[in-house]
Amino acid sequence: MSRPSRPLEPEPQDLDAQTRAVAEFVLEHVRTLDRQPSFDLDGVEALRASFRESVPETGQPLEGLLGRLEAAIAKSYNTAGPGYLAYIPGGGVYASALADFVATATNRYVGVTGAAPALAQIEETAVGWLAGLMGLPAGSRGILTSGGSLSTFSALVTAREERLDEDFQDAAIYLSEQTHHCVSKAARLAGFPRASLRTLPTDARFRLVPEALEQAIHEDRSRGRRPFLVVANVGTTNTGAVDPLPEVVGIAREHGLWVHADAAYGGFFRLAPGGEALLRGIEECDSITLDPHKGLFLPYGLGALLVRDGGALVRAHRGTASYVQDVAEEGSLGSADLSPELSRDFRGLRLWLPLMLHGLSAFREQLGEKLALARWAYEMLRDDPRFEMLDEPQLSVVAFRLHAPEAEAERLGPELLRRVNARRRVFLSSTRIGGRYALRICVLSFRTHADRVRDAVEALREEARALLG
Ligand SMILES: Cc1ncc(COP(=O)(O)O)c(C=O)c1O
């Protein structure tokens, strides 16, 4: 009999060479992050076009493929680098990449506990750590998702299943005008009509106003609507504002509302020195969205949802079928019983390994540094009369605009951003706050330290001087 063909099973020496080539490729990238530009999109359209190709019938050498990837990676925002201060950074702790490699290479099935009990336990334990860090009591449960948006979707479905019947078109959901758009998206996906969303005004520091919440609940009740959920911001994307959680929770309890905390950006600051006071009340919420790919600095693709009453998560998501009877252990809940997913990656490892390897203290220290750096950037910009600061940093976002007549600030703001980013040392992003153009510095990458923040501030001051005189 002839030897069977095994085209998808490389010879051991090839496997070895490929693994080493990929490791060297990645290590070289990480070693040089400090020297790489903060972004580079020059000529990217031609490069992009080169990837519109048909699937090859025969395989190609890895070396050439890695070369193409290297070029594609170079032509992008450098989201892993120290100069990335745009949107919400994180950086991507390397230990998670090692965890992903182990997880995908060993390819164990973790959707049901019975298929890999100890690995499922690793994930359950890591999620339990998150619940403990947020101050949730025993009995809470959680899931790991691909990110905050999916966590929010599952949170809304869980709240809906707990507090409403199947006819929920008259329900009311409260949020502030600063709430992330993933909440309205999740509400739409969960079947709520647009009229369910009650967007409330914020105070001068962009926080939800408790009196406005209370009033809206009364108004809705008198109109025959059913108030059932309030979303509290624990760090808004625009300015890092933290809603007054104790007051919001108090009102919600009085009126029987579920409180969901969007702590995707801000939640992990609870670990920083003084963080518990900063986020007081988060431990009282019914559910919490967290993004380890933001505040724990892990690579993109890791969100979490924590639910105070773990049973609620199970009731909203559990499914069953006869073909899983062999692994559906009596009394043992797997991640598939708590989330919309069944088959998926072993993402618990990308949380567990960095925490085990570095210990919590390393994360606490980094989070504390980010708060201090944002404060420092704020003070330096505040002392320059060319800038109007929109708020003192509540967490690690600094929002500001040019101090100039309205029309000029609107016109010159984007030019300021373009010029600062064109230096390629840092990369900032803009937003609109109260209808006005604003720039932001968000310090959240574990690779960002004082030198880059100083670069950002100096670039802003120099370019503002050039624009305004
Ligand atoms: C406050 C806040 N909530 C939710 C999200 C959505 O998270 P994700 O992008 O992980 O889906 C973000 C994303 O930046 C955010 O800043």
The ligand as a MOL file (V3000), in Angstrom:
LIG
                    3D

  0  0  0     0  0            999 V3000
M  V30 BEGIN CTAB
M  V30 COUNTS 16 16 0 0 0
M  V30 BEGIN ATOM
M  V30 1 C -17.4390 52.7320 27.3410 0
M  V30 2 C -17.4370 51.6640 26.2880 0
M  V30 3 N -18.4140 50.7380 26.2950 0
M  V30 4 C -18.4680 49.7540 25.3760 0
M  V30 5 C -17.5310 49.6700 24.3680 0
M  V30 6 C -17.6480 48.5740 23.3520 0
M  V30 7 O -16.6570 47.6380 23.5580 0
M  V30 8 P -16.0730 46.7020 22.3920 0
M  V30 9 O -15.3860 47.6210 21.4080 0
M  V30 10 O -15.1250 45.8180 23.1140 0
M  V30 11 O -17.2040 45.9690 21.7750 0
M  V30 12 C -16.4980 50.6090 24.3180 0
M  V30 13 C -15.4880 50.5460 23.2560 0
M  V30 14 O -14.6170 51.3890 23.1330 0
M  V30 15 C -16.4490 51.6290 25.3030 0
M  V30 16 O -15.4830 52.5530 25.2960 0
M  V30 END ATOM
M  V30 BEGIN BOND
M  V30 1 1 1 2
M  V30 2 1 2 3
M  V30 3 2 2 15
M  V30 4 2 3 4
M  V30 5 1 4 5
M  V30 6 1 5 6
M  V30 7 2 5 12
M  V30 8 1 6 7
M  V30 9 1 7 8
M  V30 10 2 8 9
M  V30 11 1 8 10
M  V30 12 1 8 11
M  V30 13 1 12 13
M  V30 14 1 12 15
M  V30 15 2 13 14
M  V30 16 1 15 16
M  V30 END BOND
M  V30 END CTAB
M  END
